[in-house]
Amino acid sequence: MRICSLLPSATEIAFALGLGEQVVAVSHECDYPAEAQHKTVVVRSRIDSNQMTSSGIDSRVGEILQTRQSLYTIEEEAFRQAAPDVILTQGLCDVCALDYNDVLQAAQSLSYEPTILSLTPSCLTDVLDDILRVGDVTERRREAETLVRDLRQRVERVRQQAEQSLLRPRIACIEWLDPIYAAGHWAPELVALAGGVDVLGRKGKPSAKVEWITVVKSAPEIIVLMPCGFDVERTIRESVLLQKLAGWNHLPAVASGNGYAVNGSAFFSRPGPRLVDGLEILAQIIHPEIFREPSRPDTVQRIL
């Protein structure tokens, strides 16, 4: 079986199911596990986000989408040479991965009809169900069931431990810094499981732009910066965008030293197995009196 994974989360799922050798092509963002970086890249981005500011990225994304173009291009020759039997893609977000219609068009260029599986999760349960769907189309149902069972056990362990506390801190999860977006989809669910109350996001709904005054009025006791596609280092570097805003120092979270930068790219943006790692990171942030495991600096750091 030859698998072409066009989004990072699907690549992570495939490798977690022991399909690393069957993955023959990936997108430019598929960087985990490390072995994925040695696969043929068949998707490229039209923008280089590493060379742009948060506001610059947002503006350029808006410009491209307004012209009804995709943010990504497919390397058609490399794609054909990969000769995939199974294509893993998504229909959730035009900003996150190749447009589904572009995938269909590329598939039509093949001399045969591959299996195309589109993943569109909006909550944690959907993510776990998608793992089973990938297992079905790749003949790894048993492995998928084992992985999902283990992930569910970890989720339940966090939920039960978090319930030991009567405190439910107010949490603001920020998915983009300029303009400001509140994290949606599975983020509010993760916050609730970890023993907090999300004051900005809506469970199962897309991330949404919010005004800074809304953040201030929400009076978060803990603020978690998890920009899509950013690691901890870049998140800390760009957190100055918020620190310059009026009222930042008066937020309860900032006044109490409970502002955090996390690796959004690895643990919160991608709807794959590592979302459960993200849940455990949030639990350590929200209830450190219960979850005492030390956090690695590449996963979370306090904003000073």
C-alpha positions as CSV (number, residue, x, y, z in Angstrom):
1,M,0.0,0.0,0.0
2,R,1.2,3.5,-0.9
3,I,-0.1,6.3,1.2
4,C,0.0,10.0,0.3
5,S,-0.7,12.2,3.4
6,L,-1.5,15.8,2.6
7,L,-1.7,17.1,6.1
8,P,0.5,16.8,9.2
9,S,-2.1,15.3,11.5
10,A,-2.9,12.5,9.0
11,T,0.8,11.8,8.7
12,E,1.1,11.5,12.5
13,I,-1.9,9.2,12.6
14,A,-0.4,7.0,9.8
15,F,3.0,6.7,11.6
16,A,1.2,6.0,14.9
17,L,-0.5,3.1,13.2
18,G,2.8,1.6,12.1
19,L,2.4,2.7,8.5
20,G,5.6,4.8,8.2
21,E,7.0,2.6,5.4
22,Q,3.8,2.8,3.5
23,V,3.8,6.6,3.5
24,V,5.4,7.6,0.3
25,A,4.5,11.3,0.0
26,V,3.6,14.2,2.4
27,S,3.1,17.9,2.6
28,H,5.8,20.5,3.4
29,E,4.5,20.8,7.0
30,C,4.7,17.1,7.8
31,D,7.6,17.2,10.3
32,Y,6.6,14.6,12.9
33,P,7.8,12.1,13.5
34,A,11.3,12.9,12.2
35,E,11.1,10.1,9.7
36,A,8.3,12.0,7.9
37,Q,10.8,14.7,6.9
38,H,12.5,12.2,4.6
39,K,9.4,11.5,2.5
40,T,8.7,13.0,-0.9
41,V,7.1,16.4,-0.5
42,V,4.2,16.9,-2.9
43,V,2.5,20.0,-1.4
44,R,4.0,23.5,-1.1
45,S,2.8,26.7,0.5
46,R,2.4,29.9,-1.6
47,I,3.7,32.0,1.4
48,D,6.8,31.7,3.6
49,S,5.5,32.3,7.0
50,N,8.9,32.1,8.6
51,Q,9.8,35.4,7.0
52,M,6.6,37.2,7.9
53,T,4.9,38.8,11.0
54,S,1.6,37.5,12.4
55,S,-0.3,40.4,10.8
56,G,1.6,40.0,7.5
57,I,0.7,36.3,7.4
58,D,-3.0,37.1,8.1
59,S,-3.1,39.8,5.4
60,R,-1.4,37.6,2.8
61,V,-3.7,34.7,3.6
62,G,-6.7,36.9,3.2
63,E,-5.5,38.3,-0.1
64,I,-4.9,34.8,-1.6
65,L,-8.3,33.5,-0.4
66,Q,-10.1,36.5,-1.8
67,T,-8.9,35.6,-5.2
68,R,-10.3,32.1,-4.7
69,Q,-6.9,30.6,-5.0
70,S,-5.6,27.9,-2.7
71,L,-2.8,28.7,-0.2
72,Y,-1.1,25.5,-1.3
73,T,0.1,24.0,-4.6
74,I,0.5,20.4,-5.4
75,E,3.7,19.2,-7.2
76,E,1.8,17.2,-9.9
77,E,4.7,15.3,-11.3
78,A,6.0,14.2,-7.8
79,F,2.4,13.3,-6.9
80,R,2.0,11.1,-10.0
81,Q,5.4,9.4,-9.3
82,A,4.3,8.7,-5.8
83,A,1.5,6.7,-7.2
84,P,-0.6,6.6,-4.1
85,D,-3.2,4.0,-3.4
86,V,-4.6,6.0,-0.5
87,I,-4.7,9.8,-0.2
88,L,-5.3,11.3,3.2
89,T,-6.6,14.9,3.1
90,Q,-9.0,17.3,4.8
91,G,-12.0,19.5,4.3
92,L,-11.8,21.4,7.5
93,C,-9.8,24.5,6.9
94,D,-8.5,26.2,3.7
95,V,-5.7,27.8,5.7
96,C,-4.5,24.5,7.1
97,A,-4.0,22.3,4.0
98,L,-4.6,21.8,0.3
99,D,-8.1,22.5,-0.9
100,Y,-10.2,19.3,-1.3
101,N,-11.1,20.1,-4.8
102,D,-7.4,20.4,-5.7
103,V,-6.9,17.0,-4.3
104,L,-9.7,15.6,-6.4
105,Q,-8.2,17.2,-9.5
106,A,-4.8,15.8,-8.8
107,A,-6.3,12.3,-8.2
108,Q,-8.0,12.5,-11.6
109,S,-4.5,12.9,-13.2
110,L,-3.7,9.3,-12.2
111,S,-4.4,6.4,-14.5
112,Y,-6.4,4.7,-11.7
113,E,-8.8,5.7,-9.0
114,P,-7.1,5.9,-5.5
115,T,-9.0,5.8,-2.2
116,I,-9.4,9.4,-0.9
117,L,-10.2,9.9,2.8
118,S,-11.1,13.4,3.9
119,L,-10.8,14.2,7.6
120,T,-13.0,17.0,9.0
121,P,-12.9,16.8,12.8
122,S,-14.3,19.6,15.0
123,C,-13.9,18.0,18.4
124,L,-11.8,15.5,20.2
125,T,-14.2,12.7,19.6
126,D,-14.1,13.4,15.9
127,V,-10.3,13.1,16.0
128,L,-10.4,9.7,17.7
129,D,-13.0,8.6,15.2
130,D,-10.8,9.7,12.3
131,I,-8.0,7.5,13.6
132,L,-10.4,4.6,13.3
133,R,-11.3,5.7,9.8
134,V,-7.7,5.8,8.8
135,G,-7.2,2.4,10.3
136,D,-10.1,1.1,8.2
137,V,-8.9,2.4,4.8
138,T,-5.3,1.2,5.5
139,E,-6.2,-2.2,6.9
140,R,-5.0,-1.3,10.4
141,R,-8.3,-1.4,12.3
142,R,-6.9,-3.4,15.2
143,E,-3.9,-1.0,15.6
144,A,-6.3,2.0,15.4
145,E,-8.6,0.5,18.1
146,T,-5.6,0.0,20.4
147,L,-4.3,3.5,19.8
148,V,-7.7,5.0,20.4
149,R,-8.2,3.0,23.5
150,D,-4.9,4.2,24.9
151,L,-5.7,7.8,24.1
152,R,-9.1,7.6,25.7
153,Q,-7.6,6.1,28.9
154,R,-5.2,9.1,29.0
155,V,-8.0,11.5,28.5
156,E,-10.1,9.9,31.2
157,R,-7.2,9.9,33.6
158,V,-6.8,13.6,33.2
159,R,-10.5,14.2,33.6
160,Q,-10.7,12.2,36.8
161,Q,-7.7,13.8,38.3
162,A,-8.9,17.4,37.4
163,E,-12.2,16.7,39.1
164,Q,-10.3,16.4,42.4
165,S,-10.1,20.2,42.4
166,L,-13.2,22.4,43.1
167,L,-11.5,25.3,41.3
168,R,-12.3,26.0,37.7
169,P,-10.0,28.8,36.6
170,R,-11.1,31.0,33.7
171,I,-8.9,30.3,30.7
172,A,-8.3,32.3,27.5
173,C,-6.7,30.3,24.7
174,I,-5.4,32.5,21.9
175,E,-4.8,30.9,18.5
176,W,-3.5,33.9,16.7
177,L,-1.9,37.1,18.0
178,D,-2.4,39.8,15.3
179,P,-5.3,39.9,14.7
180,I,-6.4,38.1,17.8
181,Y,-8.2,34.8,17.4
182,A,-9.7,32.7,20.1
183,A,-9.0,29.0,19.8
184,G,-12.0,26.9,18.8
185,H,-12.8,23.4,17.7
186,W,-11.4,21.0,20.3
187,A,-9.5,23.6,22.4
188,P,-12.5,24.5,24.7
189,E,-13.1,20.8,25.2
190,L,-9.5,20.2,26.2
191,V,-9.8,23.1,28.7
192,A,-12.9,21.6,30.3
193,L,-11.3,18.2,30.5
194,A,-8.3,19.7,32.2
195,G,-10.4,21.4,34.8
196,G,-10.8,24.9,33.5
197,V,-13.5,27.1,31.9
198,D,-12.8,28.5,28.4
199,V,-13.9,32.2,28.4
200,L,-13.4,32.9,24.7
201,G,-13.7,29.8,22.5
202,R,-16.7,27.7,21.6
203,K,-16.5,23.9,21.6
204,G,-16.8,22.4,18.1
205,K,-16.9,25.8,16.4
206,P,-14.1,27.4,14.3
207,S,-11.6,29.7,15.8
208,A,-12.9,33.2,15.7
209,K,-11.5,36.7,15.6
210,V,-12.1,38.6,18.9
211,E,-11.5,42.2,19.9
212,W,-8.8,42.9,22.6
213,I,-11.5,44.5,24.8
214,T,-13.3,41.2,24.7
215,V,-10.2,39.5,26.1
216,V,-9.8,42.1,28.8
217,K,-13.5,41.9,29.8
218,S,-13.3,38.1,30.0
219,A,-10.8,38.5,32.9
220,P,-8.9,35.3,32.3
221,E,-7.1,33.8,35.3
222,I,-4.8,31.9,32.9
223,I,-3.9,32.9,29.4
224,V,-2.5,30.3,27.0
225,L,-0.9,31.5,23.7
226,M,-1.1,28.7,21.1
227,P,-0.7,30.3,17.7
228,C,-1.4,27.9,14.9
229,G,1.9,26.7,13.3
230,F,4.2,28.4,16.0
231,D,6.5,26.6,18.4
232,V,7.2,27.9,21.9
233,E,10.2,30.1,20.9
234,R,8.3,32.0,18.2
235,T,5.2,32.3,20.4
236,I,7.2,33.9,23.1
237,R,8.9,36.2,20.6
238,E,5.6,37.4,19.2
239,S,3.8,37.6,22.5
240,V,5.1,41.2,22.7
241,L,2.3,42.0,20.3
242,L,-0.2,41.4,23.2
243,Q,2.1,42.8,25.9
244,K,2.0,46.2,24.3
245,L,-1.8,46.4,24.4
246,A,-3.6,48.5,27.0
247,G,-4.7,46.4,29.9
248,W,-2.3,43.5,29.4
249,N,-0.6,44.0,32.7
250,H,-4.0,44.2,34.5
251,L,-5.3,40.9,33.3
252,P,-5.7,38.6,36.3
253,A,-3.6,36.0,34.5
254,V,-0.7,38.4,33.9
255,A,-0.9,39.9,37.4
256,S,-0.6,36.5,38.9
257,G,2.1,35.3,36.5
258,N,-0.1,32.8,34.8
259,G,0.6,33.6,31.2
260,Y,1.9,30.7,29.1
261,A,3.3,30.0,25.6
262,V,2.8,26.5,24.3
263,N,3.9,24.7,21.2
264,G,0.6,25.2,19.3
265,S,2.0,23.6,16.1
266,A,2.8,20.3,17.8
267,F,0.1,19.9,20.4
268,F,-3.0,22.0,19.7
269,S,-3.3,22.9,16.0
270,R,-3.1,19.4,14.5
271,P,-6.1,17.1,15.1
272,G,-4.0,13.9,15.7
273,P,-2.8,11.8,18.6
274,R,-0.7,14.5,20.1
275,L,-3.9,16.5,21.0
276,V,-3.9,14.3,24.1
277,D,-0.4,15.5,24.9
278,G,-1.9,19.0,24.6
279,L,-4.6,18.1,27.1
280,E,-1.9,16.9,29.5
281,I,0.0,20.1,29.0
282,L,-3.1,22.2,29.8
283,A,-3.8,20.1,32.9
284,Q,-0.3,20.9,34.2
285,I,-0.9,24.6,33.5
286,I,-4.4,24.8,35.0
287,H,-3.9,22.5,38.0
288,P,-0.2,22.3,38.9
289,E,-1.2,21.3,42.4
290,I,-2.5,18.0,40.9
291,F,-0.5,17.5,37.8
292,R,3.1,17.7,39.0
293,E,4.9,16.3,36.0
294,P,7.7,18.7,34.9
295,S,7.1,20.3,31.5
296,R,9.8,20.5,28.9
297,P,10.7,24.0,27.7
298,D,9.9,23.0,24.1
299,T,6.3,22.3,25.1
300,V,5.4,25.2,27.4
301,Q,7.0,28.2,29.0
302,R,5.8,30.9,31.3
303,I,5.6,34.4,29.7
304,L,7.8,36.7,31.7
